[in-house]
Amino acid sequence: MATILLVNGPNLNLLGIREPEIYGHETLADVEALVRETASARGFEVVAVQSNHEGVLIDAIHDARTTCAGIVINPGGLTHTSVVLRDALSGVALPVAEIHISDVYAREAFRHHSYVADVAAVHVIGEGISGYGVATARLIDLITGTNTD
Ligand code: CA2
């Protein structure tokens, strides 16, 4: 069965525990269950990684090069800072879906730039936790060549 890598960056382990007014009440386990359910309905399985350490995320992305069909990623704050993460995503040359729970463009100016945006084929921004399901479905549509127009 084909596999999707789900990557959650720094601090996303705190989902549902802190700042629910921004990030909602659902937990990282809820996010992973939603992505697994969405992928499984389309015949895909999911490997999920969350880390507060950039190198762990880079290693997971490199491992995906030979094991996964695509990557769903919420890079957290690394979105706005990390050339290294961007280079890893670009280097593995897999289709990427970038997802952000909050509407980064309606927040502080430093959140308006994403180093990942132009290496991602799918962008889902500000749709809350359900955005992970949307990003997964759209990525799989892209991988399988399904026309969603
Ligand atoms: O909206 C998003 O998904 C973000 O990627 C979340 C990042 C933030 O730096 C980006 O600008 C937008 C922050 C992740 C931190 O997650 C937390 C979750 C609960 C409590 C505290 C932090």
Backbone and ligand atoms as CSV (ligand in chain L), in Angstrom:
chain,resi,resn,atom,element,x,y,z
A,1,MET,N,N,0.858,-1.204,0.000
A,1,MET,CA,C,0.000,0.000,0.000
A,1,MET,C,C,0.890,1.249,0.000
A,2,ALA,N,N,0.494,2.260,-0.775
A,2,ALA,CA,C,1.285,3.493,-0.832
A,2,ALA,C,C,1.160,4.267,0.488
A,3,THR,N,N,2.207,5.014,0.778
A,3,THR,CA,C,2.313,5.673,2.088
A,3,THR,C,C,2.468,7.186,1.942
A,4,ILE,N,N,1.797,7.901,2.839
A,4,ILE,CA,C,1.957,9.355,2.975
A,4,ILE,C,C,2.720,9.624,4.269
A,5,LEU,N,N,3.698,10.532,4.198
A,5,LEU,CA,C,4.375,10.987,5.421
A,5,LEU,C,C,3.668,12.235,5.936
A,6,LEU,N,N,3.234,12.186,7.187
A,6,LEU,CA,C,2.653,13.355,7.860
A,6,LEU,C,C,3.711,13.916,8.800
A,7,VAL,N,N,4.069,15.197,8.589
A,7,VAL,CA,C,5.095,15.851,9.402
A,7,VAL,C,C,4.469,17.015,10.160
A,8,ASN,N,N,4.633,17.007,11.468
A,8,ASN,CA,C,4.242,18.154,12.297
A,8,ASN,C,C,5.476,18.677,13.011
A,9,GLY,N,N,5.692,19.995,12.886
A,9,GLY,CA,C,6.903,20.613,13.414
A,9,GLY,C,C,6.796,21.007,14.869
A,10,PRO,N,N,7.763,21.827,15.296
A,10,PRO,CA,C,7.900,22.184,16.705
A,10,PRO,C,C,6.624,22.745,17.332
A,11,ASN,N,N,6.389,22.309,18.546
A,11,ASN,CA,C,5.312,22.786,19.431
A,11,ASN,C,C,3.932,22.229,19.083
A,12,LEU,N,N,3.816,21.542,17.971
A,12,LEU,CA,C,2.485,21.022,17.609
A,12,LEU,C,C,2.085,19.837,18.491
A,13,ASN,N,N,3.008,19.326,19.287
A,13,ASN,CA,C,2.638,18.350,20.337
A,13,ASN,C,C,1.749,18.997,21.394
A,14,LEU,N,N,1.687,20.337,21.416
A,14,LEU,CA,C,0.861,21.043,22.417
A,14,LEU,C,C,-0.574,21.268,21.940
A,15,LEU,N,N,-0.893,20.799,20.743
A,15,LEU,CA,C,-2.265,20.987,20.226
A,15,LEU,C,C,-3.293,20.457,21.224
A,16,GLY,N,N,-4.332,21.254,21.437
A,16,GLY,CA,C,-5.406,20.849,22.341
A,16,GLY,C,C,-5.087,21.073,23.808
A,17,ILE,N,N,-3.842,21.438,24.089
A,17,ILE,CA,C,-3.413,21.601,25.491
A,17,ILE,C,C,-3.229,23.084,25.813
A,18,ARG,N,N,-2.653,23.845,24.867
A,18,ARG,CA,C,-2.382,25.266,25.062
A,18,ARG,C,C,-2.974,26.053,23.884
A,19,GLU,N,N,-3.290,27.334,24.114
A,19,GLU,CA,C,-3.767,28.266,23.090
A,19,GLU,C,C,-4.900,27.711,22.223
A,20,PRO,N,N,-5.965,27.170,22.858
A,20,PRO,CA,C,-7.074,26.634,22.054
A,20,PRO,C,C,-7.794,27.717,21.255
A,21,GLU,N,N,-7.674,28.982,21.687
A,21,GLU,CA,C,-8.333,30.080,20.955
A,21,GLU,C,C,-7.707,30.266,19.571
A,22,ILE,N,N,-6.460,29.827,19.410
A,22,ILE,CA,C,-5.806,29.912,18.083
A,22,ILE,C,C,-5.845,28.569,17.376
A,23,TYR,N,N,-5.536,27.500,18.104
A,23,TYR,CA,C,-5.301,26.211,17.446
A,23,TYR,C,C,-6.392,25.172,17.705
A,24,GLY,N,N,-7.440,25.539,18.484
A,24,GLY,CA,C,-8.554,24.622,18.699
A,24,GLY,C,C,-8.320,23.657,19.857
A,25,HIS,N,N,-9.274,22.762,20.022
A,25,HIS,CA,C,-9.273,21.847,21.172
A,25,HIS,C,C,-8.794,20.456,20.813
A,26,GLU,N,N,-8.618,20.205,19.523
A,26,GLU,CA,C,-8.227,18.850,19.128
A,26,GLU,C,C,-6.719,18.646,19.314
A,27,THR,N,N,-6.357,17.408,19.583
A,27,THR,CA,C,-4.975,17.080,19.916
A,27,THR,C,C,-4.217,16.597,18.678
A,28,LEU,N,N,-2.914,16.433,18.862
A,28,LEU,CA,C,-2.094,15.872,17.779
A,28,LEU,C,C,-2.575,14.467,17.420
A,29,ALA,N,N,-2.995,13.704,18.424
A,29,ALA,CA,C,-3.526,12.356,18.139
A,29,ALA,C,C,-4.770,12.452,17.264
A,30,ASP,N,N,-5.620,13.467,17.510
A,30,ASP,CA,C,-6.810,13.672,16.657
A,30,ASP,C,C,-6.391,13.990,15.217
A,31,VAL,N,N,-5.374,14.832,15.082
A,31,VAL,CA,C,-4.871,15.199,13.741
A,31,VAL,C,C,-4.391,13.953,13.013
A,32,GLU,N,N,-3.604,13.148,13.714
A,32,GLU,CA,C,-3.043,11.954,13.065
A,32,GLU,C,C,-4.155,10.976,12.686
A,33,ALA,N,N,-5.179,10.866,13.540
A,33,ALA,CA,C,-6.308,9.968,13.237
A,33,ALA,C,C,-7.066,10.469,12.006
A,34,LEU,N,N,-7.269,11.792,11.907
A,34,LEU,CA,C,-7.980,12.360,10.752
A,34,LEU,C,C,-7.217,12.078,9.453
A,35,VAL,N,N,-5.908,12.277,9.504
A,35,VAL,CA,C,-5.096,12.064,8.287
A,35,VAL,C,C,-5.094,10.582,7.914
A,36,ARG,N,N,-4.984,9.705,8.910
A,36,ARG,CA,C,-5.012,8.252,8.627
A,36,ARG,C,C,-6.350,7.847,8.008
A,37,GLU,N,N,-7.440,8.394,8.578
A,37,GLU,CA,C,-8.788,8.055,8.088
A,37,GLU,C,C,-8.970,8.531,6.646
A,38,THR,N,N,-8.545,9.768,6.382
A,38,THR,CA,C,-8.682,10.343,5.031
A,38,THR,C,C,-7.856,9.546,4.024
A,39,ALA,N,N,-6.632,9.197,4.421
A,39,ALA,CA,C,-5.743,8.458,3.520
A,39,ALA,C,C,-6.252,7.040,3.299
A,40,SER,N,N,-6.682,6.416,4.383
A,40,SER,CA,C,-7.128,5.021,4.307
A,40,SER,C,C,-8.339,4.868,3.387
A,41,ALA,N,N,-9.237,5.862,3.402
A,41,ALA,CA,C,-10.419,5.821,2.527
A,41,ALA,C,C,-10.017,5.843,1.057
A,42,ARG,N,N,-8.783,6.290,0.782
A,42,ARG,CA,C,-8.283,6.355,-0.602
A,42,ARG,C,C,-7.201,5.308,-0.850
A,43,GLY,N,N,-7.057,4.372,0.097
A,43,GLY,CA,C,-6.121,3.268,-0.108
A,43,GLY,C,C,-4.671,3.582,0.227
A,44,PHE,N,N,-4.460,4.619,1.030
A,44,PHE,CA,C,-3.100,4.987,1.435
A,44,PHE,C,C,-2.923,4.768,2.933
A,45,GLU,N,N,-1.696,4.468,3.342
A,45,GLU,CA,C,-1.397,4.446,4.773
A,45,GLU,C,C,-0.528,5.647,5.124
A,46,VAL,N,N,-0.360,5.877,6.433
A,46,VAL,CA,C,0.311,7.092,6.898
A,46,VAL,C,C,1.401,6.736,7.905
A,47,VAL,N,N,2.560,7.373,7.707
A,47,VAL,CA,C,3.602,7.380,8.739
A,47,VAL,C,C,3.626,8.797,9.286
A,48,ALA,N,N,3.485,8.936,10.611
A,48,ALA,CA,C,3.399,10.268,11.221
A,48,ALA,C,C,4.623,10.548,12.083
A,49,VAL,N,N,5.148,11.772,11.930
A,49,VAL,CA,C,6.240,12.214,12.790
A,49,VAL,C,C,5.938,13.617,13.286
A,50,GLN,N,N,6.163,13.832,14.575
A,50,GLN,CA,C,6.168,15.194,15.143
A,50,GLN,C,C,7.455,15.308,15.930
A,51,SER,N,N,8.144,16.430,15.730
A,51,SER,CA,C,9.339,16.637,16.547
A,51,SER,C,C,9.557,18.118,16.782
A,52,ASN,N,N,10.213,18.402,17.913
A,52,ASN,CA,C,10.626,19.766,18.224
A,52,ASN,C,C,12.063,20.018,17.760
A,53,HIS,N,N,12.625,19.021,17.031
A,53,HIS,CA,C,14.025,19.082,16.607
A,53,HIS,C,C,14.094,19.036,15.080
A,54,GLU,N,N,14.631,20.083,14.512
A,54,GLU,CA,C,14.651,20.227,13.057
A,54,GLU,C,C,15.301,19.021,12.367
A,55,GLY,N,N,16.417,18.530,12.917
A,55,GLY,CA,C,17.138,17.425,12.288
A,55,GLY,C,C,16.313,16.151,12.229
A,56,VAL,N,N,15.484,15.924,13.224
A,56,VAL,CA,C,14.617,14.737,13.222
A,56,VAL,C,C,13.628,14.834,12.060
A,57,LEU,N,N,13.123,16.028,11.825
A,57,LEU,CA,C,12.181,16.235,10.713
A,57,LEU,C,C,12.893,16.042,9.371
A,58,ILE,N,N,14.107,16.563,9.278
A,58,ILE,CA,C,14.879,16.424,8.029
A,58,ILE,C,C,15.136,14.940,7.741
A,59,ASP,N,N,15.531,14.191,8.779
A,59,ASP,CA,C,15.792,12.749,8.584
A,59,ASP,C,C,14.527,12.021,8.125
A,60,ALA,N,N,13.390,12.370,8.701
A,60,ALA,CA,C,12.128,11.712,8.316
A,60,ALA,C,C,11.797,12.031,6.857
A,61,ILE,N,N,12.046,13.267,6.450
A,61,ILE,CA,C,11.781,13.662,5.056
A,61,ILE,C,C,12.729,12.910,4.115
A,62,HIS,N,N,13.994,12.793,4.490
A,62,HIS,CA,C,14.939,12.036,3.649
A,62,HIS,C,C,14.521,10.570,3.543
A,63,ASP,N,N,14.090,9.984,4.657
A,63,ASP,CA,C,13.654,8.573,4.635
A,63,ASP,C,C,12.458,8.392,3.688
A,64,ALA,N,N,11.620,9.431,3.614
A,64,ALA,CA,C,10.411,9.339,2.781
A,64,ALA,C,C,10.740,9.226,1.297
A,65,ARG,N,N,11.936,9.663,0.915
A,65,ARG,CA,C,12.302,9.688,-0.515
A,65,ARG,C,C,12.086,8.331,-1.174
A,66,THR,N,N,12.398,7.261,-0.430
A,66,THR,CA,C,12.303,5.922,-1.025
A,66,THR,C,C,11.121,5.120,-0.493
A,67,THR,N,N,10.356,5.694,0.428
A,67,THR,CA,C,9.288,4.901,1.070
A,67,THR,C,C,7.894,5.502,0.913
A,68,CYS,N,N,7.811,6.777,0.541
A,68,CYS,CA,C,6.503,7.467,0.539
A,68,CYS,C,C,6.178,8.060,-0.836
A,69,ALA,N,N,4.873,8.258,-1.037
A,69,ALA,CA,C,4.394,8.826,-2.303
A,69,ALA,C,C,4.206,10.336,-2.212
A,70,GLY,N,N,4.181,10.881,-0.992
A,70,GLY,CA,C,3.990,12.320,-0.818
A,70,GLY,C,C,4.067,12.690,0.653
A,71,ILE,N,N,4.080,14.007,0.909
A,71,ILE,CA,C,4.279,14.520,2.263
A,71,ILE,C,C,3.222,15.579,2.576
A,72,VAL,N,N,2.539,15.411,3.713
A,72,VAL,CA,C,1.677,16.458,4.280
A,72,VAL,C,C,2.457,17.064,5.435
A,73,ILE,N,N,2.653,18.380,5.401
A,73,ILE,CA,C,3.505,18.985,6.427
A,73,ILE,C,C,2.920,20.274,6.984
A,74,ASN,N,N,2.892,20.344,8.323
A,74,ASN,CA,C,2.723,21.617,9.022
A,74,ASN,C,C,4.059,21.858,9.709
A,75,PRO,N,N,4.884,22.732,9.128
A,75,PRO,CA,C,6.225,22.921,9.687
A,75,PRO,C,C,6.244,23.748,10.968
A,76,GLY,N,N,5.069,24.218,11.436
A,76,GLY,CA,C,5.036,25.091,12.612
A,76,GLY,C,C,5.857,26.343,12.338
A,77,GLY,N,N,6.547,26.836,13.353
A,77,GLY,CA,C,7.327,28.070,13.215
A,77,GLY,C,C,8.475,27.954,12.221
A,78,LEU,N,N,8.913,26.724,11.919
A,78,LEU,CA,C,9.995,26.544,10.939
A,78,LEU,C,C,9.575,27.007,9.551
A,79,THR,N,N,8.259,27.086,9.334
A,79,THR,CA,C,7.730,27.628,8.079
A,79,THR,C,C,8.407,28.935,7.719
A,80,HIS,N,N,8.595,29.765,8.734
A,80,HIS,CA,C,8.999,31.155,8.523
A,80,HIS,C,C,10.495,31.378,8.691
A,81,THR,N,N,11.223,30.288,9.000
A,81,THR,CA,C,12.650,30.460,9.319
A,81,THR,C,C,13.579,29.504,8.595
A,82,SER,N,N,13.072,28.373,8.111
A,82,SER,CA,C,13.994,27.266,7.822
A,82,SER,C,C,14.258,27.006,6.331
A,83,VAL,N,N,15.404,27.496,5.872
A,83,VAL,CA,C,15.896,27.138,4.540
A,83,VAL,C,C,16.239,25.647,4.519
A,84,VAL,N,N,16.711,25.127,5.642
A,84,VAL,CA,C,17.123,23.722,5.742
A,84,VAL,C,C,15.945,22.783,5.481
A,85,LEU,N,N,14.826,23.090,6.094
A,85,LEU,CA,C,13.618,22.267,5.900
A,85,LEU,C,C,13.153,22.354,4.444
A,86,ARG,N,N,13.166,23.554,3.931
A,86,ARG,CA,C,12.784,23.759,2.518
A,86,ARG,C,C,13.684,22.952,1.587
A,87,ASP,N,N,15.004,22.981,1.851
A,87,ASP,CA,C,15.953,22.243,1.006
A,87,ASP,C,C,15.686,20.740,1.073
A,88,ALA,N,N,15.329,20.243,2.254
A,88,ALA,CA,C,15.032,18.808,2.403
A,88,ALA,C,C,13.810,18.450,1.560
A,89,LEU,N,N,12.775,19.253,1.646
A,89,LEU,CA,C,11.545,18.980,0.876
A,89,LEU,C,C,11.831,19.047,-0.621
A,90,SER,N,N,12.574,20.060,-1.023
A,90,SER,CA,C,12.915,20.207,-2.427
A,90,SER,C,C,13.791,19.038,-2.876
A,91,GLY,N,N,14.705,18.608,-2.009
A,91,GLY,CA,C,15.679,17.565,-2.344
A,91,GLY,C,C,15.059,16.208,-2.580
A,92,VAL,N,N,13.980,15.881,-1.854
A,92,VAL,CA,C,13.405,14.540,-2.027
A,92,VAL,C,C,12.467,14.465,-3.222
A,93,ALA,N,N,12.075,15.639,-3.719
A,93,ALA,CA,C,11.280,15.713,-4.960
A,93,ALA,C,C,9.995,14.883,-4.902
A,94,LEU,N,N,9.346,14.885,-3.746
A,94,LEU,CA,C,8.015,14.267,-3.618
A,94,LEU,C,C,6.963,15.379,-3.631
A,95,PRO,N,N,5.722,15.065,-4.034
A,95,PRO,CA,C,4.676,16.088,-3.905
A,95,PRO,C,C,4.417,16.417,-2.432
A,96,VAL,N,N,4.270,17.723,-2.171
A,96,VAL,CA,C,4.138,18.214,-0.786
A,96,VAL,C,C,2.851,19.012,-0.638
A,97,ALA,N,N,2.138,18.780,0.467
A,97,ALA,CA,C,0.994,19.611,0.861
A,97,ALA,C,C,1.367,20.346,2.146
A,98,GLU,N,N,1.332,21.685,2.087
A,98,GLU,CA,C,1.615,22.529,3.263
A,98,GLU,C,C,0.294,22.888,3.920
A,99,ILE,N,N,0.208,22.661,5.209
A,99,ILE,CA,C,-1.028,23.003,5.912
A,99,ILE,C,C,-0.711,23.828,7.165
A,100,HIS,N,N,-1.538,24.867,7.368
A,100,HIS,CA,C,-1.478,25.655,8.603
A,100,HIS,C,C,-2.876,25.729,9.200
A,101,ILE,N,N,-2.946,25.492,10.484
A,101,ILE,CA,C,-4.229,25.488,11.192
A,101,ILE,C,C,-4.811,26.908,11.207
A,102,SER,N,N,-3.968,27.863,11.559
A,102,SER,CA,C,-4.424,29.256,11.650
A,102,SER,C,C,-4.190,29.953,10.308
A,103,ASP,N,N,-4.839,31.104,10.156
A,103,ASP,CA,C,-4.649,31.903,8.941
A,103,ASP,C,C,-3.407,32.768,9.152
A,104,VAL,N,N,-2.273,32.248,8.716
A,104,VAL,CA,C,-1.007,32.936,8.968
A,104,VAL,C,C,-0.992,34.340,8.351
A,105,TYR,N,N,-1.767,34.538,7.278
A,105,TYR,CA,C,-1.770,35.856,6.609
A,105,TYR,C,C,-2.596,36.889,7.365
A,106,ALA,N,N,-3.374,36.434,8.348
A,106,ALA,CA,C,-4.149,37.368,9.170
A,106,ALA,C,C,-3.459,37.597,10.524
A,107,ARG,N,N,-2.246,37.050,10.673
A,107,ARG,CA,C,-1.530,37.175,11.947
A,107,ARG,C,C,-0.323,38.121,11.777
A,108,GLU,N,N,0.658,37.994,12.651
A,108,GLU,CA,C,1.808,38.904,12.624
A,108,GLU,C,C,2.522,38.842,11.254
A,109,ALA,N,N,3.164,39.964,10.884
A,109,ALA,CA,C,3.830,40.040,9.566
A,109,ALA,C,C,4.884,38.952,9.410
A,110,PHE,N,N,5.555,38.564,10.501
A,110,PHE,CA,C,6.627,37.558,10.353
A,110,PHE,C,C,6.090,36.189,9.960
A,111,ARG,N,N,4.768,35.998,10.074
A,111,ARG,CA,C,4.177,34.710,9.649
A,111,ARG,C,C,3.730,34.736,8.182
A,112,HIS,N,N,3.907,35.860,7.513
A,112,HIS,CA,C,3.370,35.981,6.149
A,112,HIS,C,C,4.269,35.331,5.107
A,113,HIS,N,N,5.539,35.097,5.464
A,113,HIS,CA,C,6.423,34.430,4.496
A,113,HIS,C,C,6.637,32.975,4.873
A,114,SER,N,N,6.489,32.100,3.886
A,114,SER,CA,C,6.757,30.672,4.070
A,114,SER,C,C,7.894,30.243,3.157
A,115,TYR,N,N,8.934,29.655,3.753
A,115,TYR,CA,C,10.026,29.092,2.956
A,115,TYR,C,C,9.599,27.818,2.231
A,116,VAL,N,N,8.489,27.243,2.670
A,116,VAL,CA,C,8.028,25.964,2.126
A,116,VAL,C,C,7.069,26.167,0.951
A,117,ALA,N,N,6.418,27.334,0.913
A,117,ALA,CA,C,5.279,27.529,-0.002
A,117,ALA,C,C,5.601,27.163,-1.450
A,118,ASP,N,N,6.754,27.581,-1.947
A,118,ASP,CA,C,6.970,27.342,-3.378
A,118,ASP,C,C,7.538,25.956,-3.692
A,119,VAL,N,N,7.772,25.134,-2.660
A,119,VAL,CA,C,8.090,23.726,-2.960
A,119,VAL,C,C,6.878,22.825,-2.702
A,120,ALA,N,N,5.779,23.429,-2.257
A,120,ALA,CA,C,4.539,22.668,-2.023
A,120,ALA,C,C,3.588,22.866,-3.196
A,121,ALA,N,N,2.910,21.783,-3.563
A,121,ALA,CA,C,1.940,21.841,-4.661
A,121,ALA,C,C,0.538,22.125,-4.145
A,122,VAL,N,N,0.317,21.854,-2.862
A,122,VAL,CA,C,-0.995,22.048,-2.232
A,122,VAL,C,C,-0.786,22.949,-1.017
A,123,HIS,N,N,-1.690,23.932,-0.839
A,123,HIS,CA,C,-1.615,24.828,0.323
A,123,HIS,C,C,-2.995,24.907,0.950
A,124,VAL,N,N,-3.089,24.605,2.230
A,124,VAL,CA,C,-4.355,24.719,2.960
A,124,VAL,C,C,-4.053,25.544,4.199
A,125,ILE,N,N,-4.647,26.737,4.241
A,125,ILE,CA,C,-4.275,27.720,5.264
A,125,ILE,C,C,-5.531,28.173,6.004
A,126,GLY,N,N,-5.510,28.107,7.327
A,126,GLY,CA,C,-6.552,28.724,8.139
A,126,GLY,C,C,-7.876,27.996,8.148
A,127,GLU,N,N,-7.869,26.703,7.879
A,127,GLU,CA,C,-9.115,25.919,7.922
A,127,GLU,C,C,-9.202,25.077,9.191
A,128,GLY,N,N,-8.379,25.409,10.175
A,128,GLY,CA,C,-8.408,24.653,11.429
A,128,GLY,C,C,-7.869,23.241,11.223
A,129,ILE,N,N,-8.188,22.386,12.192
A,129,ILE,CA,C,-7.686,21.007,12.147
A,129,ILE,C,C,-8.222,20.281,10.912
A,130,SER,N,N,-9.446,20.606,10.495
A,130,SER,CA,C,-10.012,19.911,9.330
A,130,SER,C,C,-9.168,20.134,8.073
A,131,GLY,N,N,-8.351,21.188,8.090
A,131,GLY,CA,C,-7.447,21.446,6.976
A,131,GLY,C,C,-6.493,20.288,6.710
A,132,TYR,N,N,-6.159,19.534,7.740
A,132,TYR,CA,C,-5.270,18.371,7.529
A,132,TYR,C,C,-5.954,17.334,6.629
A,133,GLY,N,N,-7.276,17.160,6.816
A,133,GLY,CA,C,-8.016,16.215,5.973
A,133,GLY,C,C,-8.070,16.712,4.535
A,134,VAL,N,N,-8.309,18.010,4.390
A,134,VAL,CA,C,-8.377,18.616,3.047
A,134,VAL,C,C,-7.021,18.478,2.351
A,135,ALA,N,N,-5.954,18.781,3.079
A,135,ALA,CA,C,-4.603,18.719,2.496
A,135,ALA,C,C,-4.269,17.288,2.073
A,136,THR,N,N,-4.641,16.325,2.897
A,136,THR,CA,C,-4.351,14.919,2.588
A,136,THR,C,C,-5.119,14.479,1.349
A,137,ALA,N,N,-6.397,14.825,1.290
A,137,ALA,CA,C,-7.227,14.432,0.134
A,137,ALA,C,C,-6.702,15.075,-1.142
A,138,ARG,N,N,-6.333,16.359,-1.066
A,138,ARG,CA,C,-5.851,17.050,-2.270
A,138,ARG,C,C,-4.496,16.510,-2.720
A,139,LEU,N,N,-3.650,16.156,-1.748
A,139,LEU,CA,C,-2.351,15.569,-2.106
A,139,LEU,C,C,-2.546,14.225,-2.802
A,140,ILE,N,N,-3.441,13.405,-2.262
A,140,ILE,CA,C,-3.676,12.083,-2.866
A,140,ILE,C,C,-4.319,12.234,-4.246
A,141,ASP,N,N,-5.195,13.203,-4.404
A,141,ASP,CA,C,-5.760,13.485,-5.740
A,141,ASP,C,C,-4.638,13.784,-6.734
A,142,LEU,N,N,-3.680,14.559,-6.269
A,142,LEU,CA,C,-2.543,14.923,-7.129
A,142,LEU,C,C,-1.711,13.682,-7.471
A,143,ILE,N,N,-1.438,12.856,-6.464
A,143,ILE,CA,C,-0.605,11.656,-6.664
A,143,ILE,C,C,-1.287,10.669,-7.615
A,144,THR,N,N,-2.602,10.549,-7.444
A,144,THR,CA,C,-3.330,9.531,-8.225
A,144,THR,C,C,-3.848,10.085,-9.545
A,145,GLY,N,N,-3.686,11.401,-9.734
A,145,GLY,CA,C,-4.171,12.003,-10.980
A,145,GLY,C,C,-5.668,12.172,-11.023
A,146,THR,N,N,-6.291,12.178,-9.832
A,146,THR,CA,C,-7.748,12.375,-9.772
A,146,THR,C,C,-8.060,13.829,-10.044
A,147,ASN,N,N,-9.021,14.070,-10.931
A,147,ASN,CA,C,-9.416,15.436,-11.268
A,147,ASN,C,C,-10.523,15.880,-10.328
A,148,THR,N,N,-10.252,16.925,-9.514
A,148,THR,CA,C,-11.238,17.410,-8.545
A,148,THR,C,C,-11.901,18.709,-8.989
A,149,ASP,N,N,-11.669,19.096,-10.262
A,149,ASP,CA,C,-12.297,20.364,-10.727
A,149,ASP,C,C,-13.816,20.247,-10.735
L,1,CA2,O1,O,-1.215,27.731,12.084
L,1,CA2,C1,C,-0.340,26.877,12.049
L,1,CA2,O2,O,-0.580,25.683,11.840
L,1,CA2,C2,C,1.126,27.259,12.334
L,1,CA2,O3,O,1.956,26.469,11.489
L,1,CA2,C3,C,1.392,26.940,13.788
L,1,CA2,C4,C,2.769,27.390,14.256
L,1,CA2,C5,C,3.003,28.843,13.911
L,1,CA2,O4,O,4.332,29.211,14.249
L,1,CA2,C6,C,2.788,29.111,12.442
L,1,CA2,O5,O,2.975,30.497,12.205
L,1,CA2,C7,C,1.375,28.713,12.032
L,1,CA2,C8,C,2.871,27.219,15.764
L,1,CA2,C9,C,2.738,25.812,16.218
L,1,CA2,C10,C,2.611,25.832,17.703
L,1,CA2,O6,O,1.519,25.035,18.045
L,1,CA2,C11,C,0.982,25.204,19.273
L,1,CA2,C12,C,-0.164,24.489,19.534
L,1,CA2,C13,C,-0.780,24.644,20.737
L,1,CA2,C14,C,-0.239,25.494,21.692
L,1,CA2,C15,C,0.900,26.196,21.432
L,1,CA2,C16,C,1.520,26.054,20.208
